[in-house]
Amino acid sequence: MRDEQIIEAELMEISAIADDTIRFERIIAWCANYPDEVPFALHQLLRRRDK
């Protein structure tokens, strides 16, 4: 797995996209490129949501 900060930066960049369709496409592409990091990304997302 890559560095956590790199993963978080990529996810923040994707989340900043205003267009929902483009954001969705980028999420799908990111998941396809880094399938082993998807569980980490979901954990980070859920952790932020709880705060």
Number of C-alpha atoms within 10 A of each C-alpha: 8 9 7 13 9 10 18 15 11 12 17 11 12 17 15 9 13 9 9 10 10 12 16 14 12 17 15 11 12 16 15 12 11 12 11 12 16 15 11 15 16 11 11 15 13 11 10 9 8 6 5
